[in-house]
Amino acid sequence: MAKEDYYELLGVGRDASEEEVKKAYRKKAIQYHPDKNPASKPAEEMFKKISEAYEVLKDPDKRAAYDRYGHAAFSQGAGPRGAGGPAGGFHDPFDIFRGAFGGGGGSIFEEFFGGGGADGARDGADLRYDIEIALEEAARGVEKEISFRKLAPCDHCNGTGAEPGSKRVTCPTCRGAGQVTTSRGFFTVRQVCPNCHGTGTRVDKPCRECRGEGRVNKTAKLNVRVPPGVDTGSRLRSVGNGEAGAYGGQPGDLYIVIHVKDHEIFERQGDDLFCEIPVKFTLAALGGTIEVPTLSGKASLKIPAGTQSGTTFRLKGRGLPGLRSGHPGDQLVRVQVEVPTHLTAEQRKKLEDFAIVSGDADEPVGRSFFEKAKKFF
């Protein structure tokens, strides 16, 4: 029977990168591992096949030989000299599995098939906290106190898991080794001792508050400094302020996710701010200076005579500070010319006179548009 294609076994293309090959193997190795499929001969055979495929494709020289000669590259006397490969001594699939996952011994199995690390320690989980701030706070930065629940070191036993005054004794299950060894098919697997969690010892009297784990649920408070320039989706990392580790494990981190509230005047566009300001048609026609709001106070804006509705002006440096660049953005101001909806008799008379004097009464539509549209009339 012809051997299956190595690329098809791993489910990758022939142009797959080394990292893509490794990622594909990891996924399939977990899927077909004998620990996940006890007493399944097909799964065991597939595990051997994908391990063989990975051993070839992870090695640039072997992969080049395989791409050129196929499986014949590793047959006796075929392909380039020294190509090596499965036919010349295929390694134990367990060794390949350990190499792919960057670990040794039982730690690989503990990580993916249940349990703690190689020494029994369990690192604390990372936590997420969502915080909402105003646009003004995002512009200048702000300090907030947050409160959240997490697993923290037990005060009663100082995180040791032992009732004060109790003694530690050698674990009877692993006899102090911290690991137990079991045989599974063609594997000999070392795993963290389930009785002592890899420490090699047990307390004769576990802490009554945390039941020997060394951590309990608590409400934690933390002052968070939000830097200027953050935007919705920005994440702040507070190292070590996640959940406490168990059995001597390292604490996790706390990630604060920022949400900037919508503003009633300003719309954010990156580091720039955008706003619309209605102006009287007399100002647009005659020109003048107005005061416009900014996040840092008022600013003067000159409106040239004859300004059209929809014209956008730029106020340099009046936007938000760049979170990484440090350079502030700009504020964009678009003016919308307001047309009066209610006129007194005197106002109407004066506008009618103006329309006659200016010629608007005879040409109510702009000349440029009329020249384009006159073919339709």
C-alpha positions in Angstrom: 0.0 0.0 0.0 1.4 3.4 -1.0 2.3 5.7 1.9 0.1 8.7 2.5 1.3 12.2 1.6 2.9 13.9 4.6 1.4 17.3 3.8 -2.1 15.7 3.6 -1.6 13.9 6.8 -1.0 17.2 8.6 -3.5 19.1 6.6 -1.1 21.8 5.3 -0.1 23.0 1.9 3.3 22.5 0.4 4.1 26.1 0.9 3.3 26.0 4.6 5.8 27.7 6.9 7.7 25.9 9.6 5.4 27.4 12.3 2.3 26.4 10.3 3.6 22.8 10.1 4.2 22.7 13.8 0.8 24.2 14.7 -0.9 21.6 12.5 1.0 18.8 14.1 0.2 20.0 17.6 -3.5 20.1 16.8 -3.6 16.6 15.3 -1.3 15.1 18.0 -3.7 16.2 20.7 -6.6 14.8 18.7 -5.1 11.3 18.1 -2.9 11.0 21.2 -3.5 7.5 22.9 -4.3 9.2 26.2 -7.3 10.9 24.5 -8.2 7.7 22.6 -7.6 4.7 25.0 -7.7 1.3 23.4 -8.2 2.8 19.9 -5.9 1.1 17.4 -6.8 3.5 14.5 -6.0 6.5 16.6 -2.7 5.0 17.7 -1.7 4.3 14.1 -2.7 7.8 13.0 -0.6 9.3 15.9 2.4 7.4 14.5 1.7 8.5 11.0 1.4 12.2 11.8 4.5 12.0 14.1 6.5 10.5 11.2 5.2 13.2 8.8 6.1 16.0 11.3 9.6 14.5 11.9 10.3 14.9 8.1 8.6 18.3 7.4 10.1 20.1 10.4 13.6 19.4 9.2 14.5 21.7 6.2 16.9 19.1 4.7 14.5 16.2 5.0 11.6 18.3 3.8 13.6 19.4 0.7 14.5 15.8 0.0 10.8 14.7 0.4 9.6 17.6 -1.9 12.0 16.4 -4.6 11.9 12.6 -4.3 8.8 11.9 -2.2 8.9 8.8 0.1 11.6 7.4 -2.1 14.0 9.9 -0.6 14.2 7.8 2.6 14.3 4.4 1.0 17.5 2.3 1.1 19.9 3.8 -1.4 17.4 6.3 -2.8 17.5 10.1 -2.8 20.4 12.3 -1.7 23.0 10.7 0.5 22.5 11.3 4.2 18.9 12.3 3.8 17.9 10.1 6.7 14.3 9.9 7.7 11.8 7.3 8.9 13.2 4.5 6.9 16.6 5.1 8.4 15.4 5.2 12.0 12.1 6.8 12.9 12.1 8.2 16.4 9.7 7.3 19.1 6.4 9.3 18.5 6.5 10.3 22.2 9.9 12.0 21.8 8.6 13.9 18.7 5.5 14.9 20.6 7.6 16.2 23.5 9.8 18.1 21.1 6.9 19.8 19.4 5.4 21.0 22.6 8.6 22.3 24.0 8.5 20.3 27.2 9.7 17.1 28.8 8.4 14.2 30.8 4.9 14.5 32.2 4.5 18.2 31.9 3.3 18.0 28.3 0.6 15.5 29.3 -0.4 17.5 32.4 -0.8 20.6 30.3 -3.0 19.1 27.7 -4.6 16.1 29.3 -5.3 17.4 32.8 -3.2 18.5 35.8 -0.7 21.0 36.8 2.9 21.7 35.9 5.8 19.2 36.2 6.4 20.3 39.8 2.7 20.4 40.7 2.5 24.2 40.8 -0.5 25.8 39.0 -0.1 29.3 37.7 -2.9 31.6 38.4 -5.3 32.6 35.6 -5.2 35.9 33.9 -8.2 38.2 34.5 -10.0 40.8 32.4 -11.6 43.9 33.7 -13.6 46.3 31.4 -13.6 49.9 32.3 -15.6 52.8 30.8 -14.1 56.4 30.7 -15.2 59.7 29.2 -13.6 61.1 26.1 -12.1 63.9 28.2 -10.5 61.3 30.4 -9.1 59.5 27.4 -7.5 62.8 26.3 -5.8 63.8 29.5 -5.4 60.4 31.2 -7.0 59.4 34.5 -6.5 57.3 37.6 -9.4 55.0 38.5 -9.9 52.7 41.5 -11.3 49.3 40.4 -12.8 46.5 42.5 -13.0 42.9 41.4 -13.2 39.3 42.7 -10.3 36.9 42.4 -8.5 34.0 43.9 -5.9 35.5 46.3 -3.4 34.0 48.8 -5.2 32.7 51.9 -4.5 34.9 54.9 -5.0 32.1 57.4 -2.2 29.9 56.1 -0.2 32.6 54.3 -0.8 30.7 51.1 0.9 27.5 52.2 -2.2 25.5 52.3 -1.3 24.1 55.8 -3.2 24.8 59.0 -0.8 26.8 61.3 1.2 24.4 63.4 0.7 21.4 61.2 3.6 19.4 59.7 4.4 18.3 56.2 4.9 14.5 55.6 6.2 12.5 52.7 3.5 11.8 50.1 2.6 8.1 50.4 1.5 7.9 46.7 4.7 9.0 45.0 7.0 8.5 48.1 8.4 12.0 47.8 9.1 11.9 44.0 6.3 14.3 43.1 5.5 12.1 40.0 4.0 8.8 39.3 4.8 6.6 36.3 2.3 4.6 34.3 2.5 2.5 31.2 0.1 3.2 28.3 0.7 1.0 25.3 4.1 1.8 23.9 4.4 4.9 26.2 5.8 5.2 29.6 4.2 8.3 31.0 5.4 10.3 34.0 2.6 12.5 35.5 2.3 14.8 38.4 1.3 13.0 41.6 -2.5 13.5 42.0 -2.1 13.2 45.8 0.5 15.8 46.5 0.2 17.9 43.3 3.9 17.3 42.6 5.3 18.7 45.8 6.4 15.3 47.2 4.9 16.1 50.5 1.5 16.6 52.1 0.3 18.5 55.1 -1.1 16.4 57.8 -3.7 19.0 58.5 -4.9 21.2 55.5 -5.9 24.8 56.1 -9.5 25.0 57.1 -10.1 28.2 55.1 -8.7 27.2 51.8 -8.8 23.4 52.2 -5.1 23.1 51.4 -5.1 25.0 48.1 -3.5 28.2 49.6 -5.9 30.6 48.0 -9.4 31.9 48.5 -11.9 34.2 46.8 -11.5 37.8 47.8 -12.5 41.3 46.6 -9.4 43.1 45.4 -9.0 46.9 44.9 -6.5 48.4 42.6 -5.6 52.0 41.4 -5.2 52.0 37.6 -3.5 54.8 35.8 -5.0 55.2 32.3 -2.5 57.0 30.0 -3.6 59.8 27.7 -4.6 58.8 24.2 -6.2 55.4 24.9 -9.1 54.4 22.7 -11.8 51.7 22.9 -10.1 48.4 22.8 -6.8 49.5 24.3 -5.6 47.1 26.9 -3.5 47.8 30.0 -1.6 45.0 31.7 -1.1 44.8 35.4 1.5 42.2 36.1 0.9 39.8 38.9 -2.6 41.2 39.8 -4.5 38.3 38.3 -5.4 35.2 40.3 -2.9 33.7 42.7 -1.2 30.5 41.7 -1.8 27.2 43.6 0.8 25.1 45.2 3.5 27.6 44.7 2.5 28.7 41.1 3.0 32.2 39.8 0.2 34.7 39.8 -1.6 35.6 36.6 -1.9 39.1 35.2 -4.8 41.5 35.1 -5.8 43.0 31.7 -7.9 46.2 31.9 -9.8 46.8 28.6 -10.7 50.4 27.9 -14.1 51.5 26.5 -14.4 55.3 25.7 -18.0 56.6 25.9 -19.6 58.4 23.0 -19.4 62.2 23.2 -22.3 64.6 22.7 -20.3 67.0 20.5 -17.1 65.2 19.3 -16.6 62.2 17.2 -13.2 60.5 17.4 -11.3 59.6 14.2 -8.0 58.0 15.4 -6.2 60.8 17.2 -8.3 63.5 15.4 -11.6 64.9 16.7 -14.5 65.9 14.4 -17.4 68.1 15.2 -20.1 70.0 13.3 -21.1 73.6 14.2 -24.1 75.4 12.8 -23.5 79.0 11.7 -25.9 81.7 10.6 -26.1 82.3 6.9 -25.2 86.0 7.4 -21.9 85.0 9.1 -21.1 82.6 6.2 -21.8 85.3 3.7 -20.1 88.2 5.5 -17.3 86.3 7.3 -16.2 86.7 10.9 -14.7 84.9 13.9 -16.4 82.5 16.2 -15.4 80.5 19.3 -15.6 76.8 19.1 -15.3 74.2 21.9 -12.3 71.9 22.2 -11.4 69.3 24.8 -8.9 71.7 26.3 -11.2 74.8 26.3 -12.3 77.4 23.7 -10.5 78.2 20.4 -11.1 81.0 17.9 -12.0 80.0 14.4 -12.0 82.5 11.5 -14.8 82.0 9.0 -13.9 83.7 5.6 -16.6 85.6 3.8 -18.5 83.4 1.3 -18.0 80.2 3.3 -20.2 77.4 1.9 -22.1 74.9 4.0 -20.1 71.7 4.6 -16.7 73.5 4.6 -14.3 71.8 7.0 -11.6 73.7 9.0 -8.6 72.2 10.8 -7.4 73.2 14.2 -3.8 71.9 14.5 -2.9 70.0 17.6 -6.4 70.2 19.2 -7.1 66.5 18.9 -6.1 63.7 21.2 -2.5 62.9 22.2 -1.0 59.9 20.3 -0.7 57.0 22.6 2.5 55.8 21.0 3.8 58.7 19.0 3.1 61.4 21.6 2.1 63.8 18.9 -1.4 65.3 19.2 -4.0 64.9 16.5 -6.1 67.8 15.0 -9.7 68.9 15.5 -11.8 69.1 12.3 -14.7 71.6 12.4 -17.3 71.4 9.7 -19.7 74.3 9.4 -23.3 73.9 8.4 -25.0 77.0 7.3 -28.4 77.5 8.9 -31.2 78.9 6.8 -33.9 80.8 8.8 -37.2 79.1 8.8 -39.3 82.0 10.2 -39.0 85.5 8.9 -40.7 88.7 9.9 -42.3 90.9 7.3 -39.4 93.3 7.5 -36.8 90.5 7.2 -38.6 89.1 4.2 -38.8 92.4 2.5 -35.1 93.0 2.9 -34.2 89.5 1.6 -36.5 90.0 -1.4 -34.7 93.3 -2.2 -31.4 91.5 -1.8 -32.5 88.7 -4.2 -33.4 91.4 -6.8 -30.2 93.3 -6.4 -28.0 90.2 -6.5 -29.8 88.6 -9.4 -30.9 85.6 -7.4 -34.5 86.3 -8.2 -33.8 85.6 -11.9 -31.2 82.8 -11.3 -32.2 81.0 -8.2 -30.0 78.0 -9.1 -26.2 78.2 -9.1 -24.8 78.8 -12.6 -22.3 76.0 -12.5 -25.0 73.4 -11.8 -27.3 75.0 -14.4 -24.6 74.7 -17.1 -24.4 70.9 -16.4 -28.1 70.4 -16.1 -29.5 72.5 -18.9 -29.4 69.7 -21.4 -32.2 68.1 -19.4 -34.5 71.1 -19.9 
